[in-house]
Each structure stands twice: as C-alpha cells, then as structure tokens.
Amino acid sequence: MSIIHSSDHSLDSIRKPVEDELKKFDSVFRDSMRSQVALVNVVTRYLLRQKGKRVRPLLVMLSAKLCGEINDSTYRAATLIELLHTATLVHDDVVDDADARRGLASINAVWKNKVAVLMGDYLLSRGLLLSLQYNDHYFLNSTSHAVKRMSEGELLQIQKSRQLNIDEETYIKIISDKTGSLFSACTDIGAASTTQDQEKRNLLKVYGEYIGVAFQIRDDLLDYLGRKRILGKSTGSDIKEKKLTLPLIFALQNSNKHEAIQALRYIKKGAQKKEIAWVLDFVRHNGGIEYSSLKAEEFAVRANNSLGSFPDSPVKQSLLHFVSFVLERSS
C-alpha cells in the first residue's frame, strides 16, 4: 500500500470520524486532573491552556473506532495516554531547562522546578489510579512497557550523544523507543478498548510503532529544514544540544573524512551560530535531508501496509491520511 497523496489530510479532516468523541474526551481529560489542592488546579488550568494537537488521543479514538464502538473504556485509554504524555512533557521541560511550551511559559519557568516535577508525578499518578479503579490492567501493562522504552531510549541517546558515535541502527532503536513506543501504546489500547481480536490489536500496534518512527524522523528533519509557528525552537537546536539524528548521521557516513571530522569537532565543542550554519550546510550538501525523507516515507509505507486487511471506511481513511500528515507537517 503506497502513501495516500491528498489535498485533504489536515488534522481537522482526519478528526472528522471521531470529532464528537474528541469533544467529550476534552471534558473527561479535564475532569481527570481535578484535585482538592488549589495549587494543583491552578497549574492544571494553565496546562490546559497549552493544549497541543491531541494527536495521541486522536490515534486512540481512531484505532478504537476501526475495531468497534467507542465506549467508556476508550475514553479512559485516551485519558491515560494524554496524562502520561503531558507528565513527560512537564518533566522534559525541567530536564531541558526549557522556558516555553507551545507559545506559553513552561511550568518550570512559572512555578520553578520543584512544582513542575511534582505536577508531572501527580499527572502520572492520576492516570495510574484511573486505570486501577476500573481494572484496566491491559492498559497499564501496555503503557508501562511504553514508559520503560521511552526512558531507555532517552538514556541511550544521552549516552551515545556524549560519545558522538550513533549509527543509523542505533538511531532507529532510540526513536522507536522514544516515540514509536507511545504511539504504539495509543493504537494498541485504543483497539483493545473495543475488540478482543488479537490480530487486529497487533496490526494496529504495528501501525502505531511505524508511524511513531516516521513522526520522529520528520521531527528531526524539521530541525534542519526549519519549523513554522514554533516559539523557542530554532533550526539547529539538535546540533546545539549535541544530538546526532538521522540527517547528520547519514551526512557523516557519506562525506569526505576531513569534513566529517570538522563537523564533529564543531558539535563536540558546542557549536555557535556560525558553526551551526556550517553543519546545516554540511548535512544538506551530503544528502542527509533527502535520505531522511526517504527513510520516513519507508516507515510510513509500512504503517499503511499494516492496515491493509481492514475494510475501507472513513476511519481507515483518516488513519491513512494521518500518515500523510506526519510526512508533510511543518511544525
């Protein structure tokens, strides 16, 4: 199955088969964060102002509806995923000492690190308690494996970035763990909320894994291509943070030795504006952009192929169009 090329694969269009369900999800998600502690409620209201694209709940809902009728279990699955995702973003901003998130000041910038870390813990605990309350053990098992993989992927990336010796195979493992694992959990537990058919669950789990890898390759590409409408995230930030992603990995392996050594030297010492510009040109001239685009499309095709046995429907079309959205997004 090839990539769907369509002029109508915006997120608004992709959401249409589950539009009403996503509106209800927003209410369920908001209620799930309520506390008797005033500060918690103040911070959660602020977090809700930072509302992102809700990509992960969307994948939960579409996967559920592809396999059956969306129910209360589906809303719990989507809420667990979004609580987990939000907790990791709050913690990531502390780790990265980030000042902004989605155009607003980050939690740690407004309330300092201690509150941010505790809020991340609170959100995670709310997700766990919600699943335990309803005996959603399969959801807990799937998301726990995802969190384990996400943590291992981040730590492996830190280890390899210090050594500056990531090859393509290691890079794919890192992003499969960092990003593919959570996308896979979305489609896995979404399907599990509406069907007992293990084959359907497995196919959607594979879809999630592959689309997560394609999503991350595209995200890493945008650091070299430039992003639209993202405040506080400039081109070359991965270079500045000494992150070796696929465009750079390919360029290092397919350039002359002298240039590759020079690129690594700039990165190792902490590249400044001129050095970053040099490395960006180095990657472009040595095929890193084209190769990474092809690699993202390769994983996207695998994601599409995993849906081949499902009958055609508006929900299936949305999942196929989501693949195109991932490949073409600019932010």
N, C-alpha and C positions, 0 to 999 in steps of 0.2 A: 504494500500500500504506500503510495507516494504522499508527499506533503500536499495538503489542500491549499491551493492558491486562490484566495477570495478577497474581494474588497470589503467584506463584512465579517471580519473576525476581531472586532473591538471587544473589550471586556463587557460592554453594555449588551452587545449582541449575544455573546457567549452565555451571559447570565439569564437570558430570557426564559429558558425552560424551567428555571428554579427561582425566578425573580421574587415571587410571593414568599417562598420558603426562606430566602435570604433576608427578607424584611423581618420575618418572625425571628430568625436567628439573631439579628441585631438586638432585639429585645431580650431574648434568652441569655445572650452573652453579657449584656449589661447587668442583668439581674444576678448572674453568677458571681460577679465581683463585689457585691454589696457586703458591707461589714458594719459592726456596731462601733467600730473605731473611726472617729471623724476624719483623722488624717488619711486613713486608707481610702475613704470615699472621696476626699478631695483629690488625691493622686489618681484614683481610677477615673474620675470625671475628666481629668487632664489627659490621661492616656486615651480615652475615647475621642478626644479632640484630635489626636494624632492618627486617626483612622486611616489605615492603608487601603490597598486594593481588595482585601479579603480574598486573596487568591486561594488560600488553603481551605477555608470553609466552602468556597465555591467548588473545589475539587471533591470535597466530602459529599456535598449535595448532589453533584452530577453523577458521581460513582454510585451513590445510593439509588438515585432515580433510574439509572441504567439497568439496575438489577431488581427493582421492585418499587414499592410505595414508601416515600419518606415518612418517618414516624418520630415519636419522641426520642427513641434511641439514636436516630440520625442527628437530631439537634444536640444531644449530649456529646456525640462523637465530634461534631464540628466545634462545640464549645471547648471540649478538652484540647483539641488541636490548637485552637486560637489562644487559649490561656497559656499553653506551653510555648507557642511561638512568641507571644507577647513577653512572657517571662524571659526568654532567651535574648530578645532584643534589648530589654531593660538591662540585663546583665552584660550583654555585649557592649553597650554604651559605657558602662563602668570600666570594663577591661580596656576599651579603646580610648578612654578619656574623651568621649565624643561630646560636643557641645550642643548638637542639634539632631533632631529626628523628625523627618517628614515636614520640614519647614518650621518646626517649633523647637524651643529649647528642650534638651533632653531632661529626663527625670533627675539624673545626677547633677545636671547643671543648675536646676531649680532648687532641689531639696538635698543635694550632696550625696555622696556615695553610699552612706550607711542606709538611708531611706530607700535608695534605688535597689540595693542588694536585698533588703528585707521585703520590698514590694515584689521583686522577682520571685522570691521564695513564697510569698503569700499567694501569688497567682498560680504558681505550680501546685501548691497545696490545695487550692480550690479545685483545680482540675482533677487531682487525685481523689479528693473526697467526693466529688460529684460522681465519678465512676464507681467508687466503692459503695456509695449509697444505693446505687441501682444494680450492683453486682455485674458491672460491665468489665469483667475480667479480661476478655479478649482485647478490649480497647486498651486496657492498662498494659497488657503484655506487648502489644504492637508498639505503643508509644514509648514504653520503657526501653525496648530494643533500639528505637529511633534515637532516643536521648543518649544512650550509650554510644551509638555510632557517631552521632554529632560531636560528642565530647572527644572521642578518639580521633576523629577527622581533624578537629581544630588543633589538638595537641600534636598530631603528626605533622600538620602544616607548620606549626611553630618550630618543631624540631628540625624539619627539613629546610625551613627558611633561614635558620641560624647557620646551617651547613651550606646553604645555597647549592644544593645538589639534587633538586627534584627532577625526575624524568617523567615522561608522559604517563607511564603506567601508574606511578605513584600519585601523580596529579589526579588521574581519573578515580583512583581509590579514595583520595581525600575528598573530592567533591561528591562522590557517591555517598560517602558517609556524612559529610556536612549538610548536603542539600537533598540528595536523592532519597535519603532515609526518611525525612519528614514528609516529603511529597508522597512517598510510597506508603507511609502510615496513613496519610489522608485518604488515599484511594482504597487502601486495604480496609480500614474500619468503616469507611463510607459504605462499601459493598457489604461488609459484614452486618451492618445495621438493617439490611433489607433482604439478604439471601443467605441460605445455608450451603449454597452451591460452591464448593471449594475451588472448582476450576475457574468460575467467574471471578471469585476473590483473587485468585493467583494472577489471572490475566490483568486485572486492574492494579494489583500491587506492582506488577512488572511495568505497566504503563506509568505509574507514579514514579518509579525509580528512574526510568529512562527520561521522562520529561523533566525530572529534577536535575539530572546531569546536564541536559540541554539548556535548562534555565540558568545554571551556574556558569556554563561556558559562555553563554550570551552575556551574563552579568560581568564576567571577567573581560570579555571583549569590549564592553562599553567603557571600561577604564582606559582603553586605547582609542576608542572612536569618539568618546565624549558623550555625556548624558544630557538629556533635556529635562529641565524643571526639577533638578535635584539640588537643593541648597546644601552647601557644606561638603559636597562630594565632587572633587575636581578630577579632571583627566590626569592620570599618572599617580593617583593616590596609592595604588598597589605597589608601584615602584618605590615610592617614598617609604612604605611600610615593609619593604624588602620581601614582598610576596611574589614568588615565581609562579605565574599562571601560564596557561597553555600558549598564548601568543608569544610570550617571551621564551618559554621552554623550547618551542619549535625553532624560533629565530636563533637561539644559542646553539642548537644542534645542527643548523643548516646555514651557518655563516662562516666566514674565514676565522681562523683561530684568534688572530690579533683583535678583531672587532669583538668577538665573544668575551675575551679576557677583559677588554676595556669596559664592556657593558657590566660585567660582574664587579669590576673594580668600583665603578660609579655607585652601583647599588650597595655594595658592602660598606662603603664609607659614609653612606647616607646622602643620596642624590639630592641636589638642589635644583632650582628651576632650569638652568641651562643643561645640566646633566640629564634631567628627566626628559627634556625635549630631545636630547641626543638619543636616549634609549627608545623613546617613542618612534623616532625615525628609523632606528636600527631594526625594530620589530617590523615596521611597515615594509621596509626595503628587503627584508629577508623572509617574507611570505607568512609571517605569523598571523596576520589578520585573516588572509584567505584560508589558511589551513584550519584555523579555529572555527571559522564559519562553516566549513565543510564538516568538521567533526561534530558541531552542534546539530547540523542537519542529519548526520548519520544517526545520532541518538534519537532525534525527533522521528525519523522514519521507523526506528524500532518501536517507539512508543505507539505510533499509529498502527503498526502491524499487529500489536498485541490486542487491538480492538477488532480485528478482522472477523472474528466469529460472532460478534454481537449483531443482531438485526439493525437495519438502519432506522433511525429515529431522530427527532430534534435534539435529544440529549446526547446521542452519539456524535451528531454533527458538531455540537458545542465542544465536546472533548477533542474532536479532530481540529476544530478551529482554534482551540486553546494552544495546540502545538504550533500553529502558525503565529499566534500572538507571541509566544515565547521567542520564536526565531526573529521576530521583527520589532520587538519592543525597544524603545529608545530611552527608557528610564527605569 
